[in-house]
Amino acid sequence: MYKEIIAKLLEEIATASEGRKVDLMAVSKTHPITTILEAVKGGQLLFGENRVQEIEEKFTTDRSGYSLHMIGNLQSNKVKKVVPLVDSIDSVDSLKLAKKISSVALSLHKVMPVLIEINTTEEESKGGFKSLDDYYRLLEEVPNLRGIKIEGLMTIGPLGGSEKATRRSFASLRNIAQESRVRYPELNFETLSMGMSGDYLWAIKEGSTLVRLGSAIFGRRGER
Ligand SMILES: *Cc1c(COP(=O)(O)O)cnc(C)c1O
């Protein structure tokens, strides 16, 4: 069943991107591991989860064959738990968190791939850097953060936003990545993780390289 859903989504993504490579992350939060393994059978190999406790309950360290990214708000005191369980942390939104991830990763002889999350909508309740000055301060510190490897940026579009407001948010992430490439040519800002079930086609038009789809794949989530 997931095989057909995913094939259809990949086709839509390829059409919207006009052949440019855009990866598909299946956001499996609230869904049981059995559902995830069914999607793996259907060929889906990249998953996203947003809560540390749920990651601990559903996944083990010796997972093989598919990757898992942490995409939700992460507190420094949970970093120790999540680093051994995920392949990337896509929601780094403070220098403090970046330092903590780096030191935990180094203690495990790992280098953790990360995306830096930017708040592009000025919605207070949301994660992500709200200040670009703070964001650039983090980039200044990168030479001292040997346990992380930046691979790009992530943002969440406005909740229920119009096409115009949503595309403005995604365009601003693309522009920040472009400015970052100019200022820090030695760093990598290739991945632009933007677009969810309600806005991924707009995100692709604005240059997304990774869309994060939950309900479009698994159906509506139950209340938790
Ligand atoms: C839940 C979630 C998604 C997926 O949301 P859908 O609207 O179900 O596609 C994507 N990104 C993040 C950060 C999420 O928390």
PDBQT file of the ligand as one rigid body, heavy atoms in Angstrom, charges set to zero:
ROOT
HETATM    1  C1  LIG A 301       4.953  16.579  11.767  1.00  0.00    +0.000 C 
HETATM    2  C2  LIG A 301       6.026  17.233  11.032  1.00  0.00    +0.000 A 
HETATM    3  C3  LIG A 301       6.086  17.150   9.626  1.00  0.00    +0.000 A 
HETATM    4  C4  LIG A 301       5.067  16.428   8.769  1.00  0.00    +0.000 C 
HETATM    5  O1  LIG A 301       3.816  17.058   8.836  1.00  0.00    +0.000 OA
HETATM    6  P1  LIG A 301       2.638  16.666   7.804  1.00  0.00    +0.000 P 
HETATM    7  O2  LIG A 301       1.839  17.912   7.726  1.00  0.00    +0.000 OA
HETATM    8  O3  LIG A 301       1.905  15.529   8.397  1.00  0.00    +0.000 OA
HETATM    9  O4  LIG A 301       3.271  16.318   6.518  1.00  0.00    +0.000 OA
HETATM   10  C5  LIG A 301       7.154  17.768   8.998  1.00  0.00    +0.000 A 
HETATM   11  N1  LIG A 301       8.098  18.445   9.689  1.00  0.00    +0.000 NA
HETATM   12  C6  LIG A 301       8.063  18.547  11.025  1.00  0.00    +0.000 A 
HETATM   13  C7  LIG A 301       9.145  19.303  11.729  1.00  0.00    +0.000 C 
HETATM   14  C8  LIG A 301       7.025  17.958  11.746  1.00  0.00    +0.000 A 
HETATM   15  O5  LIG A 301       6.999  18.064  13.081  1.00  0.00    +0.000 OA
ENDROOT
TORSDOF 0
